[in-house]
């Protein structure tokens, strides 16, 4: 979550062309400068093309008017031209000019074939200014048509070129453009990142193309199906290094326009999509190692590399890479030599590759799977055992696995259009757990998909404002609509349904189908039904028994939003399904061709014994196998392998509650997680009493496993959100404190009075739960412990006595209990932090203060990139909103500053849905609902970008919260009073 001349030509020619464009460059830059000074939304990567007031002859900018039916007013490229290759030369300036503007210049030659007669060339271009008229050359016997006119179409982000006659079908042509663009700090396209090293400010140039920002770097056919070969040449300062997708061929010293530079030329890429391109110019260092024939290299700031922060990523990349080679039955793609167009064997043996990975100080996404040059946030790649927690380590492992999985599934075989993004991201989000498990087999990390993905996305997919995994292409057209698809549905629901598919097919059948699919479509584009076809072929050859075809089963999960709740009556043996909605009174206005019914695979156990798989094919059926008597009980959806919730008759619920209290370990740990999460959400949807949900937590005083505790605390967090401004809060604190104190004492004992670290990965997580909740519920021993640790650090800032695993919790609790001095100390430590993971912990903890003016000052810091990096602005606001004191302050802040936040932080960001949901999740009153609706109305002209859907989801959620509080407040209060008694 991704050009001037052929590289065989001499640099002298490149220099001549760049020099010839110098005058036009100066003219274009004067416009860029004036726009920068006026702050004309210039930093939003996906809005508008930079227009010029002085242009090369024949160039105009079309006014932004109501869309017509002309090709240039349609967001999708016509099917008339097909790119074959690009030659791109770029020169980023890492110092501002005398007007304070950072720029890059470049030229591009795209070779394309005419597929249908046309006298129009539409090629994407956004925020680029031409410094010379484009030229068209024919590679065939027929001369190229003359360019009659050309202009920028702002809304659809095209450079439009009108020819005097039509191009000839089957002929190839070359279009040359010479251009200049701003090397802005907007985190999209070709942009700049800034950091300090030994007190000296450093600037680097880097990229983030996905989904629609390659067009900000050079004119290109910027759609995933428009695959081509790319030849990249970078001109850069002598003290820097240049990186791109291909292997470096040569770096030579040159002089261009009187400036001494390096010219680095890279090998031609494989045939790939524009969004996977990357090029970086920096002063970074690296570490490397060999994994078989593959050179693995980690780049980062020199200080970070010298401190060994790239070593862990280097250590695990090789094993994860080898795992996926075996999983896909395919060696790592992208050969650096040989015939790029030849058909490979069924093993997809593609030769040698240098999988470079680089940690960037400023990067909006977590990471990006650029083919051969994967980019990461520093926190997603760099690890220091002295200050990084086991959570940081796990994040690095899973994100590396996610990005490496894309090298095949996404890069080698690519979706045809963004409406099927879920196939790329859902698959990588599923198999990242498999790759990480191979690298760290003692962590038992595969189980975490249940709480991190399945249960996480259930909360969104149970709303009427949810959407299907796959939609029609015409529903996802504009850059904002494309950005909006990068949500938890695509990632987490995609992962969940593919995991379910793998489970009922068996992993062996699933992987055979994947291998067939990848082999057949390598270097091409697909739609999701192509995967169903190849899986079906393997199912047929293996003789696997299914109640319907893969397509019939899975289309119900892909083409309709939501999921079912399966209700099992253990007295009658009746099974039924119903579309699960958190608000049972909400109305589903989105029609479904399947009438919101699913073909449901039910893995289940009876009193601990595993039973045969059962399929629920209809809305309701009866099966005597599900009848039980006496003390027997049933748990369905074993290990939460299916994407659905389960409800039971009250008799079975009572027996399950008894089992939890008396012998909880007889229920598998993932199903203990499930029982808690299902019960709380079934209660919110009025399937079961709220008191039943609360009763699933009563056994927790005996529970020592992390995941059930995590499930309970995640669900009780909703109660905190709804009641932390009412009298119920005190009773809730008393009850949770009673339940968590035994866990706190347990970890005190096994860690030798907090001097040791628990050995198990999950145990380390649960230790954090124990301290966090014991302190937050007022356990004096806990609060004294964390305040003393923090004070010890304040007394000697150069030596931090707090273990890395505990720092987030300790920092937060100490700052919450402290005052201005504690906050200012943490802020100073944040500003001086040289390790990104430590800075992140402090940045989150600073939001824990209960002093309003400090929180308001911190909110102001979030829109000052000199204090809080742009990539961290929205998440910091969310941290503040998570604080009950900070929530109204954060809401007031984003309402007052929405236009600035949106234009400065919105374009290259997929995070606006998180921002809107994060700030409004506590809303539960009529007053807050009216404020939210007014916010939507007041800012309709500005827009919400990737947060458009989140606005409606927040309104739906607020209405549901209001109903829930009105109906449950009193019974929750009564239950908590009784349950808190000794």
ROPA-885803 format. One line per 5 residues: number of its first residue (from 1); for each residue x, y, z of C-alpha. Coordinates in steps of 0.001 Angstrom, whole numbers, padded with zeros to 6 digits. Each point is the difference from the previous one (the first is absolute). Layout:
BEGIN
NUM	X,Y,Z | ...;
END
This chain:
BEGIN
1	000000,000000,000000 | 002552,001670,-005955 | 009073,008064,-014447 | 002507,001654,-001889 | 002076,-002243,-002190;
6	000951,-003601,-000390 | 002706,-000672,002523 | 002416,-000963,-002757 | 000129,003632,-001115 | 002861,002147,001249;
11	-000360,002357,002897 | 001097,002777,-002354 | -003339,-000322,-001743 | -001813,-000001,003355 | 001891,003117,001005;
16	-000899,001754,-003231 | -003703,-000737,000437 | -000025,001019,003652 | 001913,003150,-000892 | -002335,000868,-002858;
21	-002910,-000157,002402 | 001629,002269,002554 | -001773,003184,-001079 | -003374,-001725,-000046 | 000854,-001554,003366;
26	000570,003440,001507 | -003329,001216,-001350 | -001811,-003062,001346 | 001726,000283,003366 | -001142,003576,000426;
31	-003535,-001315,-000095 | 000799,-002854,002403 | 001472,002545,002379 | -003022,002296,-000136 | -002289,-002947,000668;
36	002141,-001139,002913 | -000167,003488,001476 | -003773,000081,-000350 | -000376,-003472,001551 | -002449,-000893,-002722;
41	-000573,-003532,001295 | 003243,-000798,-001779 | 001070,-002748,002328 | -002972,-002240,-000650 | 001417,-002733,-002228;
46	-003209,-001135,-001627 | -001712,003301,-000701 | 000456,002038,-003130 | 002877,000537,-002382 | 002255,002963,000495;
51	-001081,002472,-002652 | 002289,002513,-001644 | -000594,003564,-001013 | 002931,-000057,-002421 | 000356,-003158,-002086;
56	001826,-001399,-002972 | -001936,000691,-003180 | -003202,-001978,-000380 | -000403,-000831,003712 | -003150,001031,001818;
61	-001765,-001004,003156 | -003624,-000953,-000331 | -002274,001783,002444 | -001554,-002115,002704 | -003612,-000290,-001155;
66	-002780,-002533,000162 | 001180,-003315,-001506 | -000893,-000618,-003621 | -000066,-003264,-001868 | 003340,000786,-001599;
71	002722,-002595,000592 | 002065,002436,002070 | -002875,000452,002447 | -000149,-003716,000770 | 002161,-001302,002816;
76	000905,-003254,-001759 | 002447,-000107,-002863 | -001425,-001021,-003393 | 001074,-003333,-001468 | 001645,001600,-003028;
81	003654,000033,001133 | 002127,-002525,001862 | 003357,000954,001557 | 002987,-002236,-000680 | 002902,001744,001734;
86	001120,003236,001602 | 003387,001725,000097 | 000040,002467,002856 | 002727,002432,001073 | -000558,001880,003270;
91	002084,002546,001877 | -001253,000801,003529 | 001427,003114,001674 | 000669,-000647,003669 | 000546,003682,000710;
96	-002588,002727,-000495 | 000505,002605,-002670 | 000313,003690,000842 | -003787,000160,000422 | -000081,-002841,002529;
101	-001487,-002607,-002373 | 001207,-003585,-000314 | -000487,-001283,-003533 | 000834,-002833,-002330 | 000436,000102,-003749;
106	-000192,-002856,-002419 | -000962,-001389,-003332 | -001796,-003125,-001074 | -000359,-002001,-003170 | -002896,-002431,000004;
111	-000217,-002577,-002771 | -003574,-001076,-000653 | -001935,-002031,-002542 | -003203,001143,-001641 | -002769,-002540,000631;
116	-002868,001963,-001566 | -000031,002958,-002356 | 000078,003301,001848 | 001160,003554,-000452 | 000242,000500,003768;
121	002720,-000853,002514 | -001147,000023,003621 | 002803,-000504,002494 | -000172,000683,003734 | 001867,003024,001317;
126	-000581,001730,003328 | 001798,003062,001353 | 002606,-000083,-002759 | 000836,002926,-002259 | 001274,-000585,-003510;
131	003200,001893,-000741 | -000133,-000733,-003735 | -002637,-001083,-002467 | -000527,-003791,-000032 | 001216,-001818,-003103;
136	-001328,-003142,-001666 | 002157,-002397,-002040 | -001035,-003050,-002000 | 001924,-003260,000306 | -001631,-001396,-003140;
141	000050,000874,-003674 | -002796,002547,000288 | 001001,003492,001214 | -001480,001082,003326 | -002956,002377,-000068;
146	000657,003607,000924 | -001073,001255,003411 | -002792,002472,-000600 | -000497,001090,003629 | 000584,-001184,003532;
151	-001329,000979,003404 | -000364,-001158,003591 | -003398,-001255,001103 | 000014,000785,003709 | -002869,-002070,001358;
156	000960,-003274,-001653 | 003748,000697,000202 | 000831,-000469,-003676 | 002424,001534,-002404 | -002189,000081,-003101;
161	001694,-000036,-003421 | -002112,000543,-003100 | 001490,-001186,-003321 | -000681,001217,-003502 | -000633,-003563,-001283;
166	-000650,-003358,001601 | 002632,-002397,001260 | 000287,-003261,-001908 | -001124,-003249,001639 | 002901,-002369,000720;
171	002637,002736,-000296 | 002241,001038,002908 | 000797,003618,000849 | 002102,001923,002487 | -001237,003027,001926;
176	002670,002239,001500 | -000742,002480,002796 | 002273,002362,001898 | -001340,001192,003344 | 000526,001483,003428;
181	-001783,-000727,003236 | 000162,000953,003643 | 001864,-002358,002314 | -002560,000714,002717 | -000312,-001459,003496;
186	-003459,-001437,-000702 | 000902,-003710,000264 | -001316,-000791,-003480 | 001593,-000500,-003421 | 003611,001220,-000091;
191	000410,001837,003313 | 002582,001077,002544 | 000643,-001252,003511 | 002047,001858,002606 | 001929,-001265,003015;
196	002901,001063,002198 | 003285,-001812,000362 | 002545,001250,002525 | -002010,003190,000190 | 000191,000599,-003755;
201	-003189,000037,-002062 | -000021,-002501,-002852 | -002418,-000168,-002913 | -000775,-003048,-002095 | -002214,-000534,-003029;
206	-002285,-003025,000030 | -003255,-001291,-001442 | -003428,-001357,000831 | -001907,-000759,-003205 | -002892,-002152,001178;
211	-002684,000390,-000991 | -000055,003002,-002373 | 003112,002074,000532 | 002505,-001315,-002557 | -001529,002727,-002184;
216	001498,002546,002402 | 003505,-001223,-000869 | -000261,-000232,-003803 | -002776,-000209,-002619 | -001144,-003623,-000155;
221	-002922,-002322,-000645 | -000685,-000250,003716 | -002352,-002990,000319 | 000958,-003421,001412 | -000844,-001860,-003231;
226	002273,002289,-002045 | 003125,-002043,000717 | 003252,000880,-001740 | 003789,-000228,000291 | 001788,002915,001671;
231	003518,001345,-000573 | 000876,002451,002757 | 002933,002437,000099 | 000574,002282,002992 | 002211,003077,000143;
236	001028,000766,003565 | 002461,001811,002226 | 003453,-001604,000275 | -000363,-000683,003742 | -003201,-002013,-000489;
241	-000962,-003455,-001206 | -002838,-000810,-002383 | -002318,-003012,000186 | -002786,-001305,-002194 | -001832,-003236,-000791;
246	002686,-001361,-002295 | 003600,-000770,000784 | 002471,002827,-000476 | 001840,-000360,-003316 | 002443,002842,000474;
251	000602,003252,001822 | 002168,002599,-001704 | 001067,003581,000691 | -001627,002577,-002264 | -000520,003741,-000232;
256	-003454,001293,-000892 | -000757,003714,-000328 | 003286,000725,001765 | -000803,-002265,002953 | 002175,-002983,000915;
261	-002250,-003047,000420 | -000117,-003759,000055 | -001989,-001760,-002700 | -001321,-003409,001059 | -001560,-002278,-002582;
266	-002103,-002999,000983 | -000824,-003231,-001767 | -003338,-000265,-001692 | -002734,-001168,002333 | -002303,-002903,-000559;
271	-003344,000736,-001619 | -001897,001638,002839 | -002518,002629,001047 | 000869,003657,000523 | -001093,-000082,003647;
276	002886,-002382,000793 | 002718,002372,-001169 | 002444,001499,002477 | 003062,002200,-000156 | 001893,001482,002922;
281	002953,002359,000381 | 001533,000182,003474 | 003107,-000084,002154 | -001073,-003256,001639 | 002153,-002909,001061;
286	-000808,-003695,-000211 | 000664,-003496,001276 | -000294,-003091,-002145 | 000142,-003779,000056 | -000386,-002864,-002432;
291	-002920,-002436,000148 | 001014,-002646,-002499 | 000494,001870,-003262 | -001970,003014,001168 | 001653,003145,001361;
296	-002152,001595,002694 | 000741,003594,000872 | -001491,002319,002650 | 000393,003772,-000459 | -000591,002648,002656;
301	001490,003102,001565 | 003716,-000560,000577 | -000418,000431,003759 | -002686,-002675,000051 | 002086,-002410,-002054;
306	003077,000603,002184 | -002125,-000713,003084 | -001026,-003388,-001412 | -003657,000934,-000410 | -000204,-001710,-003383;
311	001413,-003300,001227 | -003264,-001629,001083 | -001712,000750,-003314 | 003050,-001376,-001799 | -000147,-003161,002116;
316	-003650,-000837,-000668 | -000361,001098,-003628 | 001855,-003056,-001330 | -002077,-002617,001861 | -003256,001760,-000935;
321	001078,000217,-003630 | 000847,-003706,-000051 | -003335,-000845,001623 | -001935,001807,-002729 | 002107,-001600,-002720;
326	-001129,-003376,001354 | -003575,001178,000644 | -000410,001291,-003545 | 002245,-002713,-001473 | 001789,002863,-001727;
331	003443,001499,000418 | 000259,003708,000728 | -001072,002030,-003083 | 001802,002707,-001949 | 003148,-001383,-001644;
336	002825,002430,-000503 | 001157,-001665,-003202 | -001417,-002216,-002733 | -002974,000160,-002306 | -002728,002033,001710;
341	-002685,-001084,-002435 | 000566,-003741,000061 | -002594,-002306,001476 | 001253,-001486,003235 | -000404,-003533,001279;
346	-002771,-000992,002356 | 002435,000744,002815 | 000146,003630,-001194 | 003777,-000149,000368 | 000933,003607,-000562;
351	003614,000289,001032 | 001875,002550,002041 | -001442,003031,001720 | 001092,002522,002580 | -003037,000529,002257;
356	000912,003380,001454 | -001976,001260,002979 | 000275,003566,001244 | -001208,001797,003143 | -001199,003549,-000650;
361	-000345,002756,002622 | -003151,001306,-001718 | -002354,-002584,-001448 | -003760,000015,000192 | -000836,-003686,-000326;
366	001530,-002759,002124 | 001900,-001327,-002989 | -000247,-000269,-003783 | 000765,-003073,-002099 | 001905,001742,-002813;
371	001449,-002855,-002025 | 003640,-000350,001003 | 000079,003141,002190 | -002429,-000318,002908 | -000532,003176,001994;
376	-000908,000091,003711 | -000638,002339,002840 | 002955,-000162,002342 | -002171,-001635,002664 | -000889,-002781,-002453;
381	003594,-000976,-000809 | 002445,001165,002681 | 000389,-001841,003290 | 002169,000706,003029 | -000278,-002628,002752;
386	000842,002588,002632 | -003008,002203,-000728 | -002318,-001944,-002324 | -002736,-002139,001521 | -001082,-003474,-001028;
391	-002970,001735,-001642 | 002393,002070,-002120 | 001846,-003186,-000910 | -003209,-001758,-000982 | -001102,002953,-002127;
396	003284,-000054,-001893 | -000304,-003731,-000601 | -003587,000066,-001231 | 000456,003077,-002192 | 003099,-001440,-001653;
401	-001951,-003212,-000587 | -002928,001995,-001401 | 002169,001900,-002465 | 001991,-003057,-001097 | -003252,-001880,-000600;
406	-000929,002752,-002469 | 003057,-000739,-002135 | -002013,-002854,-001465 | -003607,000756,000894 | -000439,003570,-001186;
411	003229,000705,-001856 | 000545,-003090,-002134 | -003761,-000387,-000436 | -001877,003264,000384 | -003653,000950,000322;
416	-001541,001464,-003122 | -001584,002920,001857 | -000257,001377,003535 | -003488,-001410,000610 | 001758,-003322,000674;
421	002601,001480,002361 | -001174,-002462,002665 | 001581,-002831,-001973 | 003456,001569,000270 | -000240,001351,003517;
426	-002239,-002650,001509 | 002288,-002742,-001189 | 003155,001704,001282 | -001769,000736,003296 | -000769,-003707,000383;
431	003324,-001534,-000971 | 002033,002571,001940 | -000857,-002081,003064 | 001297,-003139,-001704 | 003268,001651,-000997;
436	000479,001542,003429 | -000750,-003345,001661 | 002744,-001598,-002074 | 002484,002693,001063 | -001031,-000072,003685;
441	-001562,-003427,000633 | -000103,000387,003807 | -002348,002984,-000114 | -003168,-001894,-001005 | -000752,003078,-002065;
446	-002489,-001600,-002408 | -002682,000127,002701 | 000207,003783,000198 | -001865,000383,-003290 | -003194,-000625,001970;
451	000274,003122,002146 | 002042,002170,-002352 | -002010,-000632,-003166 | -003145,-002126,000367 | -001467,001666,003073;
456	001360,003400,-000982 | -001803,000059,-003319 | -003200,-001521,001386 | -000626,003369,001683 | -000041,001819,-003364;
461	-001648,-002734,-002032 | -002968,-000145,002386 | -001097,003486,-001068 | -002444,000760,-002799 | 002607,002416,-001385;
466	002454,-002841,-000637 | 000750,-001140,-003534 | 000793,-003249,-001827 | 003556,-001171,-000487 | -000315,000382,-003744;
471	-002089,002568,-001806 | -000604,000915,-003604 | 002849,001847,-001678 | -002138,003045,-000689 | -000581,000443,003744;
476	003721,000630,000564 | 001173,002639,-002439 | 001408,003191,001514 | 003233,000205,002025 | -002030,000659,003154;
481	-002207,-003028,-000665 | 003091,-002114,-000590 | 001601,001196,003242 | -003204,-000817,001840 | 000297,-003669,-000962;
486	003166,-000277,002111 | -001991,-000824,003131 | -000446,-002781,002526 | -002499,-001768,-002260 | 002599,-000451,-002748;
491	002772,-000976,002406 | -001550,-001765,002972 | -003211,-001406,-001468 | 001973,-001060,-003050 | 002446,-001834,002265;
496	-002811,-001552,002032 | -001983,-001459,-002906 | 003148,-001329,-001699 | 000999,-001648,003281 | -003465,-001577,000152;
501	000376,-001192,-003597 | 003395,-001525,000772 | -001438,-001721,003061 | -002894,-001783,-001676 | 002042,-000862,-003109;
506	003056,-000973,002096 | 003236,001940,-000300 | 001416,-002524,-002488 | -002849,000478,-002506 | 000016,003755,000548;
511	003720,000373,-000718 | -000172,-002252,-003078 | -002708,002242,-001410 | 002075,003099,000752 | 003000,-001492,-001748;
516	-002064,-000803,-003090 | -001436,003528,-000008 | 003392,001703,000353 | 001609,-002162,-002656 | -002768,000670,-002495;
521	-000232,003788,000483 | 003608,000983,000725 | 000784,003585,-001094 | -003671,000531,-000888 | -003196,001277,001606;
526	-002994,-001870,001360 | -003413,000287,001611 | -000864,-001939,003137 | -002048,-002634,-001873 | 003219,-001149,-001669;
531	001152,-001224,003407 | -003298,-001867,000518 | 000518,-001732,-003355 | 003469,-001276,000865 | -001035,-001094,003470;
536	-002961,-001858,-001531 | 002327,-001816,-002385 | 002070,-001290,002917 | -003133,-000933,001976 | -001205,-002033,-002975;
541	003292,-001794,-000572 | 000373,-000776,003709 | -003533,-001345,000325 | -000782,002379,002886 | -003652,-000051,000984;
546	-001737,003362,000206 | -003744,000737,000158 | 000297,002528,-002860 | 002630,001497,-002272 | 002681,002328,001377;
551	-001684,002843,-001841 | -003465,-000791,001416 | 001381,-000174,003543 | 002417,002917,-000053 | -001928,002516,-002095;
556	-002445,000274,002883 | 002859,001148,002227 | 001552,002301,-002621 | -002956,001646,-001745 | -002193,000837,002962;
561	000963,002052,003013 | -000224,-001261,003543 | -000034,-003502,001436 | -002493,-002339,001687 | -000693,-000911,003563;
566	-000635,-003741,000175 | -002419,-000962,002759 | 000073,-003565,001335 | -002755,-001385,002175 | 001504,-002966,001840;
571	-003428,-001149,001174 | -001564,-000366,-003449 | 003119,-000229,-002199 | -001191,002947,-002046 | 002602,002132,-001817;
576	-000826,003374,-001550 | 001820,003003,-001397 | -000731,003691,-000158 | 001885,003080,-001197 | 001648,001299,003171;
581	-000469,003709,000689 | 001198,001781,003117 | -003098,002143,-000157 | -002871,-002454,-000566 | -002348,002846,-000872;
586	002186,001352,-002782 | -001193,-000401,-003552 | 002224,-001560,-002658 | -000504,002037,-003141 | 002681,-001753,-002050;
591	-001601,-002891,-001934 | 001693,-003393,-000238 | -000473,-002554,-002739 | 000358,-002649,002712 | -002562,001587,002346;
596	002615,000169,002755 | 000265,-003743,000345 | 003271,-001896,000019 | 001271,-003540,-000463 | 001578,-000472,003407;
601	002691,-002576,000930 | -000475,-001027,003633 | 002955,-001560,001794 | -001115,-000949,003500 | 000639,-001908,003208;
606	-002324,-001754,002425 | 001166,000007,003620 | 003595,000288,-001187 | -000166,-002617,-002765 | 000478,001110,-003611;
611	-002858,-000793,-002391 | -000234,-000285,-003789 | -000390,003137,-002099 | -003637,000987,-000605 | -001230,002407,-002691;
616	-002894,002347,000613 | -001402,000413,-003515 | -003314,001688,000710 | -001492,002603,002254 | -001129,-002721,002404;
621	000417,-003750,000422 | -000168,-002681,002683 | 002771,-002477,000789 | -000345,-002430,002907 | 003797,-000046,000459;
626	-000330,003408,001635 | -002355,-001219,002716 | 001617,-000494,003412 | -001202,-001142,003396 | 001178,000199,003586;
631	003184,001992,000572 | 001240,-000314,-003604 | 000671,003200,-001918 | 000738,001099,-003544 | 002408,002602,-001332;
636	-000276,000769,-003710 | 002495,001802,-002217 | 002950,-001885,001441 | 003085,002212,000303 | -002037,002761,-001659;
641	000880,-001420,-003400 | -003234,001367,-001513 | -001021,003587,-000596 | -003197,000043,002072 | -001297,000302,003543;
646	-001792,-002740,001928 | -002954,000193,002354 | -001527,-002849,002051 | -003100,-000769,001969 | 000255,001180,003615;
651	000494,-003538,001256 | 003208,-000380,-001986 | 001149,003469,001022 | -000509,-000884,003659 | 002007,-003210,-000380;
656	002808,001908,-001742 | 000089,002590,002797 | 000191,-002797,002562 | 002847,-001609,-001934 | 001874,003307,-000104;
661	-000305,000361,003764 | 000913,-003592,000859 | 002362,-001250,-002723 | 000601,002745,-002536 | 002939,-001816,-001575;
666	-002328,-002685,-001364 | -001161,002613,-002517 | 002737,000826,-002562 | 001601,003376,000638 | -001167,001502,-003300;
671	-003543,-001025,000799 | 000247,001592,003437 | 000927,003133,-001927 | -002952,-000600,-002302 | -002533,-000578,002774;
676	000875,003326,001588 | -000007,001961,-003245 | -003136,-001628,-001382 | -001895,000447,003259 | 000779,003709,000287;
681	-000938,000698,-003598 | -003091,-002199,000092 | -001060,001976,003049 | 000477,003303,-001831 | -002164,-001402,-002797;
686	-002634,-001189,002519 | 000388,-003719,-000645 | 000984,-000679,003619 | -000219,002012,003236 | 002815,002417,000763;
691	000435,-001757,003330 | 000864,-003241,-001829 | 002828,001783,-001798 | 001337,001421,003242 | -000214,-003457,001550;
696	002552,-001347,-002509 | 002605,002151,001784 | -000577,-001344,003491 | 002393,-002900,-000447 | 002846,002318,-001011;
701	001393,000144,003525 | 001181,-003557,-000768 | 001071,000630,-003619 | 003702,000414,-000775 | -000069,-000154,-003804;
706	000449,003264,-001867 | -002607,-000292,-002728 | -003128,-000476,002152 | 001109,002949,002108 | 000588,002030,-003150;
711	-003458,-000886,-001296 | -001646,000953,003289 | 001849,003300,000326 | -000704,000911,-003620 | -003704,-000552,000580;
716	-000051,001692,003385 | 001675,002954,-001666 | -003384,000678,-001594 | -001488,000194,003497 | 002708,002459,000986;
721	-000764,002121,-003064 | -003702,000025,000765 | 000259,000496,003770 | 003231,001826,000825 | -001983,003246,000199;
726	-002664,-001444,002323 | -000356,-001485,003480 | 000204,-003530,-001435 | 003719,000573,-000543 | 000827,-000422,003689;
731	-001762,-003370,000230 | 001702,-001169,-003194 | 003392,000949,001416 | -000725,-001875,003213 | -000997,-003188,-001849;
736	002941,-000004,-002420 | 002380,000722,002856 | -001339,-003029,001859 | 000481,-002257,-003032 | 003456,001220,-000976;
741	001674,000081,003415 | 000699,-003779,000004 | 001622,000368,-003433 | 002146,002867,001278 | 001124,-002069,002972;
746	000674,-002997,-002263 | 002425,001982,-002126 | 001583,001554,003060 | 000871,-003511,001173 | 001209,-001524,-003282;
751	002154,003046,-000789 | 001683,000043,003429 | -001666,003221,001104 | 000230,001477,-003500 | 003719,-000625,-000409;
756	-000312,-002589,-002809 | -001877,-000237,-003301 | -002526,-002807,-000614 | 001389,-002511,-002475 | -003039,-000460,-002239;
761	-000909,002510,-002724 | -003666,000044,001032 | 000950,000103,003681 | 001946,003186,-000624 | -003102,001526,-001526;
766	-002161,-001071,002917 | 002438,001480,002493 | -000654,003337,-001673 | -003757,-000592,000336 | 000419,-000741,003676;
771	001967,003173,000754 | -002069,002238,-002242 | -003332,-001035,001450 | 001146,-000304,003608 | 001378,003539,-000131;
776	-002925,001496,-001887 | -002513,-001507,002434 | 001864,001555,002912 | 002064,-002817,001524 | 002338,002035,002211;
781	002843,-002506,-000181 | -000029,000229,-003783 | -000106,003783,-000199 | 002818,000315,002525 | 002046,-002443,-002057;
786	-000331,001903,-003290 | 000463,003443,001563 | 003213,-001173,001649 | 001305,-001435,-003264 | -000768,003225,-001833;
791	001531,002153,002741 | 003135,-002141,-000049 | 000300,000720,-003712 | -000549,003721,000576 | 002778,-000025,002570;
796	002400,-001489,-002548 | -001309,000587,-003556 | 002958,-001752,-001598 | -000965,-003328,001594 | -003579,-001182,-000473;
801	-000795,-002727,002569 | -003402,-000856,-001522 | -000085,-003168,-002084 | -000863,000619,-003636 | -003151,-002153,000200;
806	-001389,002112,002823 | 000949,003479,-001155 | -003225,000896,-001799 | -002066,-000850,003076 | 002390,001492,002535;
811	000439,003235,-001937 | -003747,000413,-000406 | -000883,-000715,003605 | 002783,002214,001389 | -000941,002927,-002248;
816	-003697,-000448,000840 | 000795,000074,003716 | 002517,002815,-000339 | -000030,003632,-000986 | 001791,002448,-002233;
821	003484,-001114,001073 | -000646,-003613,-000966 | -001487,001069,-003334 | 002854,002347,-000822 | 002565,-002671,000852;
826	-001717,-002511,-002289 | -000221,002612,-002763 | 003725,000687,000295 | 000740,-003737,-000157 | -002258,-000277,-003050;
831	001760,002843,-001786 | 003402,-001532,000736 | -000938,-003594,-000839 | 002131,-001479,-002767 | -001924,-003265,-000226;
836	-003401,000156,-001651 | -001665,-002638,002189 | 000986,001879,003156 | -001248,003270,-001470 | -003323,-001664,-000836;
841	-000465,-001219,003570 | 000629,003472,001385 | -002184,001662,-002618 | -002954,-002200,001006 | 000651,000412,003724;
846	000038,003797,-000214 | -003714,-000221,-000848 | -000712,-001617,003397 | 000195,003198,002043 | -003236,001148,001619;
851	000947,003680,-000139 | -002157,001675,-002688 | 002356,002820,-000968 | 002835,-002476,-000524 | -002237,-002047,-002284;
856	-001025,003107,-001939 | 003643,000968,-000425 | 000770,-003526,-001169 | -002809,000208,-002567 | 001589,003146,-001395;
861	003285,-001887,-000268 | -001642,-002623,-002208 | -000304,002444,-002908 | 003565,001266,000326 | 002218,-002380,-002016;
866	003068,001333,001814 | -001392,-001483,003220 | -002110,-002976,-001157 | 000785,-001631,-003327 | -002787,000151,-002545;
871	-000220,-003786,-000068 | -000814,000099,003746 | -002399,002940,000105 | -003303,-001845,-000299 | 000979,-002860,002329;
876	001073,002496,002677 | -003396,001693,-000164 | -001597,-003440,000434 | 002193,-000688,003052 | -001249,003240,001547;
881	-003598,-000890,-000839 | 000400,-003367,001735 | 000449,001958,003232 | -003383,000871,001508 | 001311,003475,000804;
886	001502,000430,-003432 | -002909,-001294,-002083 | -002109,003190,-000050 | 003151,002063,-000513 | 001017,-002135,-002989;
891	-003509,000208,-001474 | -000032,003783,000340 | 003469,000128,-001535 | -000757,-001967,-003146 | -003246,001892,-000541;
896	001802,003317,000258 | 002924,-001123,-002149 | -001545,-002484,-002415 | 000906,001810,-003200 | 003629,000346,001040;
901	000266,-003584,001263 | -001669,-001391,-003094 | 002098,001893,-002517 | 003289,-000410,001859 | -000391,-003586,001155;
906	-002616,-001579,-002228 | 001129,-000723,-003507 | 002629,-002685,000409 | -001708,-001380,003051 | -002189,-003002,000592;
911	-000448,001132,003627 | -002972,002345,-000125 | -002476,-002759,000709 | 002032,-000824,003119 | 000020,003663,001033;
916	-003750,000484,-000332 | -000841,-003306,001665 | 002574,000578,002735 | -001235,003424,001013 | -003709,-000893,-000086;
921	-000066,-003523,001432 | -001059,001252,003465 | -003039,001848,-001381 | -003229,-001163,001609 | -002284,003027,000381;
926	-002475,001893,-002139 | 002167,003114,000304 | 003075,-001835,-001339 | -002027,-001513,-002840 | -001180,003468,-001084;
931	003582,001287,000190 | 001176,-002854,-002211 | -002732,000568,-002572 | 000734,003731,000025 | 003717,-000736,-000493;
936	-000833,-002028,-003097 | -002204,002747,-001371 | 002429,002837,000768 | 002898,-001707,-001744 | -001748,-001564,-002970;
941	001718,002439,-002340 | 003441,-000864,001402 | -000616,-003735,000047 | 001214,-002864,002161 | 002154,-002016,-002405;
946	000592,-003527,001223 | -002164,000857,003041 | -003215,000526,-001971 | -001422,-003391,000907 | 001247,000390,003582;
951	-002243,003054,000470 | -003105,-002085,-000681 | 001359,-002862,002086 | 000534,002402,002897 | -003561,001289,-000283;
956	-001330,-003570,-000054 | 002172,-000934,002963 | -001068,003057,002010 | -003674,-000852,-000495 | 000665,-003583,001068;
961	001927,001230,003059 | -002861,002258,001033 | -002471,-002866,-000117 | 002328,-002348,001814 | 000692,002398,002884;
966	-003689,000769,000453 | -000870,-003691,000140 | 002915,-001349,002018 | 001360,002614,002376 | -002092,-000978,002990;
971	000383,-003779,-000316 | 003770,000356,-000494 | 000232,002160,003106 | -001978,-002527,002056 | 002032,-002961,-001278;
976	003334,001712,000703 | -001035,000873,003541 | -000881,-003633,000733 | 003059,-001444,-001785 | 002381,002329,001845;
981	-000982,-001308,003414 | 002623,-002126,001764;
END
